[in-house]
Amino acid sequence: MSKTITRDELLTKQHELIDRVTAIKRDFESGLDPDLEEQALQLENYEVLQRLLEQANAELDKIDEQLKKMALVSNS
């Protein structure tokens, strides 16, 4: 049984993902710690953050498409 997603639910998810993307980008922009051990941990985390960023952007693309389809249906 598939659940129909409402426009409001999509917009809420979109805002959550935008916040996530913003936080990840902020983390990237903060640069590396001067401590080498901390840098090693940060670099490991950056790989994970990069994948999370890619997933969030892919989800945002899907949400944008769904919202466009909803707009077309409601305008016809």
PDB file of N, H, CA, C and O in Angstrom:
ATOM      1  N   MET A   1       0.845  -1.175   0.000  1.00  0.00           N
ATOM      2  CA  MET A   1       0.000   0.000   0.000  1.00  0.00           C
ATOM      3  C   MET A   1       0.893   1.241   0.000  1.00  0.00           C
ATOM      4  O   MET A   1       1.661   1.457   0.938  1.00  0.00           O
ATOM      5  N   SER A   2       0.791   2.057  -1.054  1.00  0.00           N
ATOM      6  H   SER A   2       0.167   1.881  -1.816  1.00  0.00           H
ATOM      7  CA  SER A   2       1.646   3.233  -1.121  1.00  0.00           C
ATOM      8  C   SER A   2       0.912   4.452  -0.583  1.00  0.00           C
ATOM      9  O   SER A   2      -0.280   4.647  -0.822  1.00  0.00           O
ATOM     10  N   LYS A   3       1.647   5.247   0.136  1.00  0.00           N
ATOM     11  H   LYS A   3       2.615   5.089   0.330  1.00  0.00           H
ATOM     12  CA  LYS A   3       1.089   6.450   0.743  1.00  0.00           C
ATOM     13  C   LYS A   3       1.289   7.618  -0.214  1.00  0.00           C
ATOM     14  O   LYS A   3       2.373   7.799  -0.768  1.00  0.00           O
ATOM     15  N   THR A   4       0.253   8.393  -0.400  1.00  0.00           N
ATOM     16  H   THR A   4      -0.627   8.245   0.050  1.00  0.00           H
ATOM     17  CA  THR A   4       0.363   9.584  -1.222  1.00  0.00           C
ATOM     18  C   THR A   4       1.009  10.689  -0.393  1.00  0.00           C
ATOM     19  O   THR A   4       0.569  11.003   0.714  1.00  0.00           O
ATOM     20  N   ILE A   5       2.048  11.258  -0.951  1.00  0.00           N
ATOM     21  H   ILE A   5       2.405  11.002  -1.849  1.00  0.00           H
ATOM     22  CA  ILE A   5       2.770  12.316  -0.250  1.00  0.00           C
ATOM     23  C   ILE A   5       2.161  13.656  -0.637  1.00  0.00           C
ATOM     24  O   ILE A   5       1.937  13.934  -1.816  1.00  0.00           O
ATOM     25  N   THR A   6       1.900  14.474   0.361  1.00  0.00           N
ATOM     26  H   THR A   6       2.082  14.248   1.318  1.00  0.00           H
ATOM     27  CA  THR A   6       1.307  15.783   0.106  1.00  0.00           C
ATOM     28  C   THR A   6       2.392  16.806  -0.227  1.00  0.00           C
ATOM     29  O   THR A   6       3.577  16.598   0.033  1.00  0.00           O
ATOM     30  N   ARG A   7       1.951  17.889  -0.797  1.00  0.00           N
ATOM     31  H   ARG A   7       0.988  18.058  -1.008  1.00  0.00           H
ATOM     32  CA  ARG A   7       2.860  18.987  -1.136  1.00  0.00           C
ATOM     33  C   ARG A   7       3.542  19.515   0.126  1.00  0.00           C
ATOM     34  O   ARG A   7       4.742  19.789   0.123  1.00  0.00           O
ATOM     35  N   ASP A   8       2.765  19.657   1.208  1.00  0.00           N
ATOM     36  H   ASP A   8       1.790  19.434   1.211  1.00  0.00           H
ATOM     37  CA  ASP A   8       3.338  20.153   2.466  1.00  0.00           C
ATOM     38  C   ASP A   8       4.423  19.222   2.998  1.00  0.00           C
ATOM     39  O   ASP A   8       5.440  19.682   3.517  1.00  0.00           O
ATOM     40  N   GLU A   9       4.205  17.911   2.868  1.00  0.00           N
ATOM     41  H   GLU A   9       3.378  17.538   2.447  1.00  0.00           H
ATOM     42  CA  GLU A   9       5.218  16.951   3.313  1.00  0.00           C
ATOM     43  C   GLU A   9       6.487  17.079   2.474  1.00  0.00           C
ATOM     44  O   GLU A   9       7.598  17.007   2.998  1.00  0.00           O
ATOM     45  N   LEU A  10       6.310  17.266   1.179  1.00  0.00           N
ATOM     46  H   LEU A  10       5.407  17.324   0.753  1.00  0.00           H
ATOM     47  CA  LEU A  10       7.472  17.448   0.304  1.00  0.00           C
ATOM     48  C   LEU A  10       8.225  18.726   0.657  1.00  0.00           C
ATOM     49  O   LEU A  10       9.455  18.739   0.697  1.00  0.00           O
ATOM     50  N   LEU A  11       7.486  19.792   0.911  1.00  0.00           N
ATOM     51  H   LEU A  11       6.487  19.781   0.879  1.00  0.00           H
ATOM     52  CA  LEU A  11       8.129  21.059   1.263  1.00  0.00           C
ATOM     53  C   LEU A  11       8.869  20.955   2.595  1.00  0.00           C
ATOM     54  O   LEU A  11       9.956  21.512   2.751  1.00  0.00           O
ATOM     55  N   THR A  12       8.280  20.245   3.548  1.00  0.00           N
ATOM     56  H   THR A  12       7.397  19.792   3.421  1.00  0.00           H
ATOM     57  CA  THR A  12       8.941  20.043   4.837  1.00  0.00           C
ATOM     58  C   THR A  12      10.239  19.274   4.647  1.00  0.00           C
ATOM     59  O   THR A  12      11.276  19.652   5.191  1.00  0.00           O
ATOM     60  N   LYS A  13      10.182  18.198   3.877  1.00  0.00           N
ATOM     61  H   LYS A  13       9.339  17.890   3.435  1.00  0.00           H
ATOM     62  CA  LYS A  13      11.375  17.391   3.602  1.00  0.00           C
ATOM     63  C   LYS A  13      12.419  18.216   2.855  1.00  0.00           C
ATOM     64  O   LYS A  13      13.615  18.111   3.125  1.00  0.00           O
ATOM     65  N   GLN A  14      11.957  19.032   1.920  1.00  0.00           N
ATOM     66  H   GLN A  14      10.985  19.117   1.701  1.00  0.00           H
ATOM     67  CA  GLN A  14      12.860  19.886   1.156  1.00  0.00           C
ATOM     68  C   GLN A  14      13.614  20.837   2.096  1.00  0.00           C
ATOM     69  O   GLN A  14      14.828  21.003   1.973  1.00  0.00           O
ATOM     70  N   HIS A  15      12.896  21.453   3.024  1.00  0.00           N
ATOM     71  H   HIS A  15      11.911  21.318   3.124  1.00  0.00           H
ATOM     72  CA  HIS A  15      13.538  22.376   3.972  1.00  0.00           C
ATOM     73  C   HIS A  15      14.543  21.643   4.869  1.00  0.00           C
ATOM     74  O   HIS A  15      15.617  22.170   5.158  1.00  0.00           O
ATOM     75  N   GLU A  16      14.196  20.435   5.305  1.00  0.00           N
ATOM     76  H   GLU A  16      13.323  20.007   5.070  1.00  0.00           H
ATOM     77  CA  GLU A  16      15.117  19.637   6.121  1.00  0.00           C
ATOM     78  C   GLU A  16      16.393  19.328   5.346  1.00  0.00           C
ATOM     79  O   GLU A  16      17.495  19.422   5.886  1.00  0.00           O
ATOM     80  N   LEU A  17      16.236  18.962   4.089  1.00  0.00           N
ATOM     81  H   LEU A  17      15.341  18.885   3.650  1.00  0.00           H
ATOM     82  CA  LEU A  17      17.400  18.631   3.265  1.00  0.00           C
ATOM     83  C   LEU A  17      18.252  19.862   2.984  1.00  0.00           C
ATOM     84  O   LEU A  17      19.480  19.778   2.974  1.00  0.00           O
ATOM     85  N   ILE A  18      17.616  20.991   2.757  1.00  0.00           N
ATOM     86  H   ILE A  18      16.618  21.059   2.765  1.00  0.00           H
ATOM     87  CA  ILE A  18      18.367  22.231   2.533  1.00  0.00           C
ATOM     88  C   ILE A  18      19.176  22.578   3.776  1.00  0.00           C
ATOM     89  O   ILE A  18      20.333  22.985   3.672  1.00  0.00           O
ATOM     90  N   ASP A  19      18.572  22.419   4.953  1.00  0.00           N
ATOM     91  H   ASP A  19      17.632  22.089   5.038  1.00  0.00           H
ATOM     92  CA  ASP A  19      19.297  22.657   6.204  1.00  0.00           C
ATOM     93  C   ASP A  19      20.486  21.707   6.332  1.00  0.00           C
ATOM     94  O   ASP A  19      21.567  22.111   6.759  1.00  0.00           O
ATOM     95  N   ARG A  20      20.281  20.443   5.961  1.00  0.00           N
ATOM     96  H   ARG A  20      19.403  20.114   5.614  1.00  0.00           H
ATOM     97  CA  ARG A  20      21.357  19.445   6.032  1.00  0.00           C
ATOM     98  C   ARG A  20      22.491  19.815   5.085  1.00  0.00           C
ATOM     99  O   ARG A  20      23.661  19.770   5.465  1.00  0.00           O
ATOM    100  N   VAL A  21      22.149  20.181   3.857  1.00  0.00           N
ATOM    101  H   VAL A  21      21.198  20.219   3.548  1.00  0.00           H
ATOM    102  CA  VAL A  21      23.164  20.564   2.869  1.00  0.00           C
ATOM    103  C   VAL A  21      23.943  21.785   3.363  1.00  0.00           C
ATOM    104  O   VAL A  21      25.166  21.837   3.236  1.00  0.00           O
ATOM    105  N   THR A  22      23.240  22.754   3.919  1.00  0.00           N
ATOM    106  H   THR A  22      22.246  22.711   4.022  1.00  0.00           H
ATOM    107  CA  THR A  22      23.886  23.959   4.437  1.00  0.00           C
ATOM    108  C   THR A  22      24.864  23.614   5.557  1.00  0.00           C
ATOM    109  O   THR A  22      25.977  24.139   5.594  1.00  0.00           O
ATOM    110  N   ALA A  23      24.455  22.737   6.467  1.00  0.00           N
ATOM    111  H   ALA A  23      23.551  22.310   6.438  1.00  0.00           H
ATOM    112  CA  ALA A  23      25.322  22.337   7.580  1.00  0.00           C
ATOM    113  C   ALA A  23      26.562  21.601   7.078  1.00  0.00           C
ATOM    114  O   ALA A  23      27.664  21.823   7.579  1.00  0.00           O
ATOM    115  N   ILE A  24      26.382  20.735   6.100  1.00  0.00           N
ATOM    116  H   ILE A  24      25.486  20.555   5.693  1.00  0.00           H
ATOM    117  CA  ILE A  24      27.520  19.989   5.555  1.00  0.00           C
ATOM    118  C   ILE A  24      28.489  20.945   4.865  1.00  0.00           C
ATOM    119  O   ILE A  24      29.701  20.842   5.051  1.00  0.00           O
ATOM    120  N   LYS A  25      27.965  21.864   4.079  1.00  0.00           N
ATOM    121  H   LYS A  25      26.980  21.948   3.929  1.00  0.00           H
ATOM    122  CA  LYS A  25      28.834  22.828   3.394  1.00  0.00           C
ATOM    123  C   LYS A  25      29.581  23.696   4.399  1.00  0.00           C
ATOM    124  O   LYS A  25      30.751  24.020   4.197  1.00  0.00           O
ATOM    125  N   ARG A  26      28.905  24.070   5.478  1.00  0.00           N
ATOM    126  H   ARG A  26      27.955  23.807   5.642  1.00  0.00           H
ATOM    127  CA  ARG A  26      29.537  24.872   6.521  1.00  0.00           C
ATOM    128  C   ARG A  26      30.697  24.086   7.153  1.00  0.00           C
ATOM    129  O   ARG A  26      31.753  24.645   7.451  1.00  0.00           O
ATOM    130  N   ASP A  27      30.477  22.789   7.349  1.00  0.00           N
ATOM    131  H   ASP A  27      29.620  22.336   7.107  1.00  0.00           H
ATOM    132  CA  ASP A  27      31.523  21.940   7.916  1.00  0.00           C
ATOM    133  C   ASP A  27      32.727  21.871   6.974  1.00  0.00           C
ATOM    134  O   ASP A  27      33.871  21.938   7.425  1.00  0.00           O
ATOM    135  N   PHE A  28      32.476  21.738   5.672  1.00  0.00           N
ATOM    136  H   PHE A  28      31.547  21.683   5.306  1.00  0.00           H
ATOM    137  CA  PHE A  28      33.567  21.719   4.693  1.00  0.00           C
ATOM    138  C   PHE A  28      34.339  23.039   4.705  1.00  0.00           C
ATOM    139  O   PHE A  28      35.567  23.055   4.617  1.00  0.00           O
ATOM    140  N   GLU A  29      33.604  24.136   4.815  1.00  0.00           N
ATOM    141  H   GLU A  29      32.607  24.123   4.886  1.00  0.00           H
ATOM    142  CA  GLU A  29      34.227  25.457   4.756  1.00  0.00           C
ATOM    143  C   GLU A  29      35.039  25.786   6.003  1.00  0.00           C
ATOM    144  O   GLU A  29      35.879  26.686   5.973  1.00  0.00           O
ATOM    145  N   SER A  30      34.799  25.069   7.095  1.00  0.00           N
ATOM    146  H   SER A  30      34.117  24.338   7.119  1.00  0.00           H
ATOM    147  CA  SER A  30      35.502  25.377   8.340  1.00  0.00           C
ATOM    148  C   SER A  30      36.979  24.995   8.285  1.00  0.00           C
ATOM    149  O   SER A  30      37.767  25.435   9.122  1.00  0.00           O
ATOM    150  N   GLY A  31      37.350  24.188   7.312  1.00  0.00           N
ATOM    151  H   GLY A  31      36.709  23.831   6.632  1.00  0.00           H
ATOM    152  CA  GLY A  31      38.757  23.832   7.143  1.00  0.00           C
ATOM    153  C   GLY A  31      39.216  22.763   8.110  1.00  0.00           C
ATOM    154  O   GLY A  31      38.441  22.238   8.909  1.00  0.00           O
ATOM    155  N   LEU A  32      40.497  22.457   8.016  1.00  0.00           N
ATOM    156  H   LEU A  32      41.127  22.884   7.367  1.00  0.00           H
ATOM    157  CA  LEU A  32      41.077  21.393   8.833  1.00  0.00           C
ATOM    158  C   LEU A  32      41.680  21.947  10.121  1.00  0.00           C
ATOM    159  O   LEU A  32      42.180  23.071  10.165  1.00  0.00           O
ATOM    160  N   ASP A  33      41.616  21.138  11.148  1.00  0.00           N
ATOM    161  H   ASP A  33      41.209  20.225  11.112  1.00  0.00           H
ATOM    162  CA  ASP A  33      42.200  21.445  12.450  1.00  0.00           C
ATOM    163  C   ASP A  33      43.726  21.418  12.317  1.00  0.00           C
ATOM    164  O   ASP A  33      44.255  20.646  11.518  1.00  0.00           O
ATOM    165  N   PRO A  34      44.443  22.246  13.085  1.00  0.00           N
ATOM    166  CA  PRO A  34      45.910  22.212  13.028  1.00  0.00           C
ATOM    167  C   PRO A  34      46.508  20.887  13.530  1.00  0.00           C
ATOM    168  O   PRO A  34      47.600  20.502  13.113  1.00  0.00           O
ATOM    169  N   ASP A  35      45.796  20.197  14.418  1.00  0.00           N
ATOM    170  H   ASP A  35      44.909  20.509  14.757  1.00  0.00           H
ATOM    171  CA  ASP A  35      46.277  18.934  14.977  1.00  0.00           C
ATOM    172  C   ASP A  35      46.171  17.825  13.929  1.00  0.00           C
ATOM    173  O   ASP A  35      45.105  17.614  13.351  1.00  0.00           O
ATOM    174  N   LEU A  36      47.273  17.119  13.686  1.00  0.00           N
ATOM    175  H   LEU A  36      48.139  17.290  14.156  1.00  0.00           H
ATOM    176  CA  LEU A  36      47.307  16.094  12.641  1.00  0.00           C
ATOM    177  C   LEU A  36      46.361  14.933  12.918  1.00  0.00           C
ATOM    178  O   LEU A  36      45.732  14.420  11.992  1.00  0.00           O
ATOM    179  N   GLU A  37      46.249  14.511  14.171  1.00  0.00           N
ATOM    180  H   GLU A  37      46.760  14.928  14.923  1.00  0.00           H
ATOM    181  CA  GLU A  37      45.328  13.418  14.492  1.00  0.00           C
ATOM    182  C   GLU A  37      43.881  13.838  14.228  1.00  0.00           C
ATOM    183  O   GLU A  37      43.077  13.065  13.708  1.00  0.00           O
ATOM    184  N   GLU A  38      43.578  15.062  14.594  1.00  0.00           N
ATOM    185  H   GLU A  38      44.232  15.690  15.016  1.00  0.00           H
ATOM    186  CA  GLU A  38      42.228  15.581  14.353  1.00  0.00           C
ATOM    187  C   GLU A  38      41.972  15.706  12.850  1.00  0.00           C
ATOM    188  O   GLU A  38      40.863  15.449  12.381  1.00  0.00           O
ATOM    189  N   GLN A  39      42.993  16.097  12.105  1.00  0.00           N
ATOM    190  H   GLN A  39      43.894  16.305  12.486  1.00  0.00           H
ATOM    191  CA  GLN A  39      42.861  16.191  10.650  1.00  0.00           C
ATOM    192  C   GLN A  39      42.522  14.833  10.041  1.00  0.00           C
ATOM    193  O   GLN A  39      41.695  14.744   9.134  1.00  0.00           O
ATOM    194  N   ALA A  40      43.160  13.783  10.539  1.00  0.00           N
ATOM    195  H   ALA A  40      43.831  13.856  11.276  1.00  0.00           H
ATOM    196  CA  ALA A  40      42.893  12.435  10.021  1.00  0.00           C
ATOM    197  C   ALA A  40      41.427  12.070  10.231  1.00  0.00           C
ATOM    198  O   ALA A  40      40.784  11.520   9.338  1.00  0.00           O
ATOM    199  N   LEU A  41      40.908  12.377  11.407  1.00  0.00           N
ATOM    200  H   LEU A  41      41.431  12.824  12.133  1.00  0.00           H
ATOM    201  CA  LEU A  41      39.490  12.112  11.686  1.00  0.00           C
ATOM    202  C   LEU A  41      38.582  12.959  10.798  1.00  0.00           C
ATOM    203  O   LEU A  41      37.579  12.476  10.273  1.00  0.00           O
ATOM    204  N   GLN A  42      38.949  14.219  10.641  1.00  0.00           N
ATOM    205  H   GLN A  42      39.764  14.611  11.068  1.00  0.00           H
ATOM    206  CA  GLN A  42      38.142  15.101   9.802  1.00  0.00           C
ATOM    207  C   GLN A  42      38.093  14.597   8.365  1.00  0.00           C
ATOM    208  O   GLN A  42      37.038  14.623   7.730  1.00  0.00           O
ATOM    209  N   LEU A  43      39.231  14.139   7.853  1.00  0.00           N
ATOM    210  H   LEU A  43      40.087  14.118   8.368  1.00  0.00           H
ATOM    211  CA  LEU A  43      39.266  13.656   6.473  1.00  0.00           C
ATOM    212  C   LEU A  43      38.405  12.412   6.298  1.00  0.00           C
ATOM    213  O   LEU A  43      37.758  12.244   5.264  1.00  0.00           O
ATOM    214  N   GLU A  44      38.394  11.538   7.306  1.00  0.00           N
ATOM    215  H   GLU A  44      38.920  11.675   8.146  1.00  0.00           H
ATOM    216  CA  GLU A  44      37.505  10.379   7.254  1.00  0.00           C
ATOM    217  C   GLU A  44      36.049  10.837   7.259  1.00  0.00           C
ATOM    218  O   GLU A  44      35.220  10.320   6.510  1.00  0.00           O
ATOM    219  N   ASN A  45      35.754  11.803   8.107  1.00  0.00           N
ATOM    220  H   ASN A  45      36.428  12.223   8.716  1.00  0.00           H
ATOM    221  CA  ASN A  45      34.388  12.327   8.186  1.00  0.00           C
ATOM    222  C   ASN A  45      33.988  13.035   6.896  1.00  0.00           C
ATOM    223  O   ASN A  45      32.826  12.977   6.493  1.00  0.00           O
ATOM    224  N   TYR A  46      34.934  13.698   6.250  1.00  0.00           N
ATOM    225  H   TYR A  46      35.878  13.745   6.577  1.00  0.00           H
ATOM    226  CA  TYR A  46      34.624  14.411   5.014  1.00  0.00           C
ATOM    227  C   TYR A  46      34.141  13.460   3.929  1.00  0.00           C
ATOM    228  O   TYR A  46      33.265  13.812   3.139  1.00  0.00           O
ATOM    229  N   GLU A  47      34.707  12.256   3.887  1.00  0.00           N
ATOM    230  H   GLU A  47      35.419  11.971   4.530  1.00  0.00           H
ATOM    231  CA  GLU A  47      34.251  11.277   2.895  1.00  0.00           C
ATOM    232  C   GLU A  47      32.788  10.914   3.139  1.00  0.00           C
ATOM    233  O   GLU A  47      31.996  10.814   2.203  1.00  0.00           O
ATOM    234  N   VAL A  48      32.448  10.721   4.397  1.00  0.00           N
ATOM    235  H   VAL A  48      33.092  10.803   5.158  1.00  0.00           H
ATOM    236  CA  VAL A  48      31.060  10.407   4.754  1.00  0.00           C
ATOM    237  C   VAL A  48      30.164  11.603   4.454  1.00  0.00           C
ATOM    238  O   VAL A  48      29.078  11.450   3.894  1.00  0.00           O
ATOM    239  N   LEU A  49      30.624  12.786   4.828  1.00  0.00           N
ATOM    240  H   LEU A  49      31.506  12.910   5.282  1.00  0.00           H
ATOM    241  CA  LEU A  49      29.833  13.990   4.572  1.00  0.00           C
ATOM    242  C   LEU A  49      29.609  14.206   3.078  1.00  0.00           C
ATOM    243  O   LEU A  49      28.535  14.641   2.663  1.00  0.00           O
ATOM    244  N   GLN A  50      30.621  13.901   2.278  1.00  0.00           N
ATOM    245  H   GLN A  50      31.494  13.547   2.616  1.00  0.00           H
ATOM    246  CA  GLN A  50      30.486  14.050   0.825  1.00  0.00           C
ATOM    247  C   GLN A  50      29.382  13.146   0.293  1.00  0.00           C
ATOM    248  O   GLN A  50      28.578  13.562  -0.542  1.00  0.00           O
ATOM    249  N   ARG A  51      29.345  11.902   0.781  1.00  0.00           N
ATOM    250  H   ARG A  51      29.997  11.564   1.459  1.00  0.00           H
ATOM    251  CA  ARG A  51      28.285  10.979   0.351  1.00  0.00           C
ATOM    252  C   ARG A  51      26.914  11.464   0.821  1.00  0.00           C
ATOM    253  O   ARG A  51      25.935  11.385   0.079  1.00  0.00           O
ATOM    254  N   LEU A  52      26.849  11.963   2.049  1.00  0.00           N
ATOM    255  H   LEU A  52      27.645  12.027   2.651  1.00  0.00           H
ATOM    256  CA  LEU A  52      25.578  12.494   2.559  1.00  0.00           C
ATOM    257  C   LEU A  52      25.121  13.697   1.738  1.00  0.00           C
ATOM    258  O   LEU A  52      23.932  13.859   1.461  1.00  0.00           O
ATOM    259  N   LEU A  53      26.071  14.530   1.356  1.00  0.00           N
ATOM    260  H   LEU A  53      27.036  14.399   1.581  1.00  0.00           H
ATOM    261  CA  LEU A  53      25.759  15.696   0.532  1.00  0.00           C
ATOM    262  C   LEU A  53      25.212  15.267  -0.828  1.00  0.00           C
ATOM    263  O   LEU A  53      24.234  15.833  -1.316  1.00  0.00           O
ATOM    264  N   GLU A  54      25.840  14.276  -1.431  1.00  0.00           N
ATOM    265  H   GLU A  54      26.635  13.816  -1.035  1.00  0.00           H
ATOM    266  CA  GLU A  54      25.373  13.771  -2.725  1.00  0.00           C
ATOM    267  C   GLU A  54      23.968  13.185  -2.612  1.00  0.00           C
ATOM    268  O   GLU A  54      23.123  13.415  -3.477  1.00  0.00           O
ATOM    269  N   GLN A  55      23.722  12.428  -1.541  1.00  0.00           N
ATOM    270  H   GLN A  55      24.409  12.241  -0.839  1.00  0.00           H
ATOM    271  CA  GLN A  55      22.394  11.837  -1.340  1.00  0.00           C
ATOM    272  C   GLN A  55      21.340  12.916  -1.122  1.00  0.00           C
ATOM    273  O   GLN A  55      20.242  12.839  -1.674  1.00  0.00           O
ATOM    274  N   ALA A  56      21.674  13.916  -0.321  1.00  0.00           N
ATOM    275  H   ALA A  56      22.566  13.979   0.128  1.00  0.00           H
ATOM    276  CA  ALA A  56      20.728  14.994  -0.049  1.00  0.00           C
ATOM    277  C   ALA A  56      20.403  15.750  -1.331  1.00  0.00           C
ATOM    278  O   ALA A  56      19.244  16.082  -1.581  1.00  0.00           O
ATOM    279  N   ASN A  57      21.417  16.020  -2.139  1.00  0.00           N
ATOM    280  H   ASN A  57      22.358  15.750  -1.935  1.00  0.00           H
ATOM    281  CA  ASN A  57      21.181  16.726  -3.402  1.00  0.00           C
ATOM    282  C   ASN A  57      20.335  15.893  -4.359  1.00  0.00           C
ATOM    283  O   ASN A  57      19.486  16.431  -5.068  1.00  0.00           O
ATOM    284  N   ALA A  58      20.564  14.585  -4.380  1.00  0.00           N
ATOM    285  H   ALA A  58      21.255  14.148  -3.804  1.00  0.00           H
ATOM    286  CA  ALA A  58      19.759  13.703  -5.229  1.00  0.00           C
ATOM    287  C   ALA A  58      18.302  13.703  -4.759  1.00  0.00           C
ATOM    288  O   ALA A  58      17.381  13.740  -5.575  1.00  0.00           O
ATOM    289  N   GLU A  59      18.100  13.661  -3.444  1.00  0.00           N
ATOM    290  H   GLU A  59      18.847  13.630  -2.781  1.00  0.00           H
ATOM    291  CA  GLU A  59      16.737  13.711  -2.905  1.00  0.00           C
ATOM    292  C   GLU A  59      16.067  15.041  -3.228  1.00  0.00           C
ATOM    293  O   GLU A  59      14.882  15.085  -3.559  1.00  0.00           O
ATOM    294  N   LEU A  60      16.832  16.120  -3.130  1.00  0.00           N
ATOM    295  H   LEU A  60      17.795  16.084  -2.861  1.00  0.00           H
ATOM    296  CA  LEU A  60      16.278  17.436  -3.467  1.00  0.00           C
ATOM    297  C   LEU A  60      15.846  17.490  -4.928  1.00  0.00           C
ATOM    298  O   LEU A  60      14.806  18.065  -5.250  1.00  0.00           O
ATOM    299  N   ASP A  61      16.639  16.896  -5.808  1.00  0.00           N
ATOM    300  H   ASP A  61      17.484  16.429  -5.547  1.00  0.00           H
ATOM    301  CA  ASP A  61      16.266  16.847  -7.225  1.00  0.00           C
ATOM    302  C   ASP A  61      14.948  16.104  -7.416  1.00  0.00           C
ATOM    303  O   ASP A  61      14.087  16.544  -8.177  1.00  0.00           O
ATOM    304  N   LYS A  62      14.793  14.974  -6.722  1.00  0.00           N
ATOM    305  H   LYS A  62      15.493  14.616  -6.104  1.00  0.00           H
ATOM    306  CA  LYS A  62      13.554  14.195  -6.826  1.00  0.00           C
ATOM    307  C   LYS A  62      12.361  14.986  -6.296  1.00  0.00           C
ATOM    308  O   LYS A  62      11.281  14.970  -6.887  1.00  0.00           O
ATOM    309  N   ILE A  63      12.564  15.670  -5.186  1.00  0.00           N
ATOM    310  H   ILE A  63      13.441  15.683  -4.706  1.00  0.00           H
ATOM    311  CA  ILE A  63      11.483  16.471  -4.610  1.00  0.00           C
ATOM    312  C   ILE A  63      11.094  17.591  -5.562  1.00  0.00           C
ATOM    313  O   ILE A  63       9.909  17.863  -5.756  1.00  0.00           O
ATOM    314  N   ASP A  64      12.089  18.241  -6.157  1.00  0.00           N
ATOM    315  H   ASP A  64      13.051  18.020  -5.999  1.00  0.00           H
ATOM    316  CA  ASP A  64      11.799  19.305  -7.127  1.00  0.00           C
ATOM    317  C   ASP A  64      10.945  18.774  -8.273  1.00  0.00           C
ATOM    318  O   ASP A  64       9.989  19.423  -8.698  1.00  0.00           O
ATOM    319  N   GLU A  65      11.297  17.591  -8.770  1.00  0.00           N
ATOM    320  H   GLU A  65      12.074  17.064  -8.426  1.00  0.00           H
ATOM    321  CA  GLU A  65      10.521  16.981  -9.858  1.00  0.00           C
ATOM    322  C   GLU A  65       9.089  16.685  -9.418  1.00  0.00           C
ATOM    323  O   GLU A  65       8.141  16.946 -10.159  1.00  0.00           O
ATOM    324  N   GLN A  66       8.936  16.141  -8.213  1.00  0.00           N
ATOM    325  H   GLN A  66       9.707  15.930  -7.611  1.00  0.00           H
ATOM    326  CA  GLN A  66       7.597  15.839  -7.714  1.00  0.00           C
ATOM    327  C   GLN A  66       6.766  17.110  -7.552  1.00  0.00           C
ATOM    328  O   GLN A  66       5.579  17.130  -7.880  1.00  0.00           O
ATOM    329  N   LEU A  67       7.391  18.163  -7.047  1.00  0.00           N
ATOM    330  H   LEU A  67       8.355  18.147  -6.780  1.00  0.00           H
ATOM    331  CA  LEU A  67       6.671  19.425  -6.872  1.00  0.00           C
ATOM    332  C   LEU A  67       6.262  20.011  -8.225  1.00  0.00           C
ATOM    333  O   LEU A  67       5.168  20.559  -8.359  1.00  0.00           O
ATOM    334  N   LYS A  68       7.139  19.897  -9.225  1.00  0.00           N
ATOM    335  H   LYS A  68       8.028  19.452  -9.115  1.00  0.00           H
ATOM    336  CA  LYS A  68       6.801  20.379 -10.569  1.00  0.00           C
ATOM    337  C   LYS A  68       5.624  19.604 -11.145  1.00  0.00           C
ATOM    338  O   LYS A  68       4.720  20.190 -11.741  1.00  0.00           O
ATOM    339  N   LYS A  69       5.636  18.277 -10.965  1.00  0.00           N
ATOM    340  H   LYS A  69       6.370  17.800 -10.481  1.00  0.00           H
ATOM    341  CA  LYS A  69       4.527  17.455 -11.453  1.00  0.00           C
ATOM    342  C   LYS A  69       3.228  17.839 -10.764  1.00  0.00           C
ATOM    343  O   LYS A  69       2.182  17.933 -11.405  1.00  0.00           O
ATOM    344  N   MET A  70       3.298  18.061  -9.455  1.00  0.00           N
ATOM    345  H   MET A  70       4.149  17.984  -8.935  1.00  0.00           H
ATOM    346  CA  MET A  70       2.104  18.467  -8.713  1.00  0.00           C
ATOM    347  C   MET A  70       1.574  19.806  -9.219  1.00  0.00           C
ATOM    348  O   MET A  70       0.363  20.001  -9.333  1.00  0.00           O
ATOM    349  N   ALA A  71       2.486  20.721  -9.520  1.00  0.00           N
ATOM    350  H   ALA A  71       3.469  20.563  -9.428  1.00  0.00           H
ATOM    351  CA  ALA A  71       2.076  22.031 -10.018  1.00  0.00           C
ATOM    352  C   ALA A  71       1.407  21.902 -11.380  1.00  0.00           C
ATOM    353  O   ALA A  71       0.414  22.577 -11.651  1.00  0.00           O
ATOM    354  N   LEU A  72       1.947  21.038 -12.239  1.00  0.00           N
ATOM    355  H   LEU A  72       2.753  20.490 -12.019  1.00  0.00           H
ATOM    356  CA  LEU A  72       1.346  20.830 -13.556  1.00  0.00           C
ATOM    357  C   LEU A  72      -0.054  20.243 -13.440  1.00  0.00           C
ATOM    358  O   LEU A  72      -0.973  20.662 -14.144  1.00  0.00           O
ATOM    359  N   VAL A  73      -0.209  19.275 -12.552  1.00  0.00           N
ATOM    360  H   VAL A  73       0.537  18.935 -11.980  1.00  0.00           H
ATOM    361  CA  VAL A  73      -1.511  18.630 -12.369  1.00  0.00           C
ATOM    362  C   VAL A  73      -2.529  19.624 -11.819  1.00  0.00           C
ATOM    363  O   VAL A  73      -3.680  19.643 -12.254  1.00  0.00           O
ATOM    364  N   SER A  74      -2.110  20.441 -10.873  1.00  0.00           N
ATOM    365  H   SER A  74      -1.174  20.426 -10.519  1.00  0.00           H
ATOM    366  CA  SER A  74      -3.056  21.383 -10.270  1.00  0.00           C
ATOM    367  C   SER A  74      -3.403  22.533 -11.214  1.00  0.00           C
ATOM    368  O   SER A  74      -4.448  23.166 -11.064  1.00  0.00           O
ATOM    369  N   ASN A  75      -2.527  22.805 -12.190  1.00  0.00           N
ATOM    370  H   ASN A  75      -1.678  22.291 -12.312  1.00  0.00           H
ATOM    371  CA  ASN A  75      -2.791  23.880 -13.146  1.00  0.00           C
ATOM    372  C   ASN A  75      -3.574  23.408 -14.366  1.00  0.00           C
ATOM    373  O   ASN A  75      -4.000  24.229 -15.179  1.00  0.00           O
ATOM    374  N   SER A  76      -3.768  22.106 -14.506  1.00  0.00           N
ATOM    375  H   SER A  76      -3.422  21.439 -13.845  1.00  0.00           H
ATOM    376  CA  SER A  76      -4.479  21.620 -15.698  1.00  0.00           C
ATOM    377  C   SER A  76      -5.932  21.345 -15.426  1.00  0.00           C
ATOM    378  O   SER A  76      -6.661  20.932 -16.328  1.00  0.00           O
TER     379      SER A  76
END
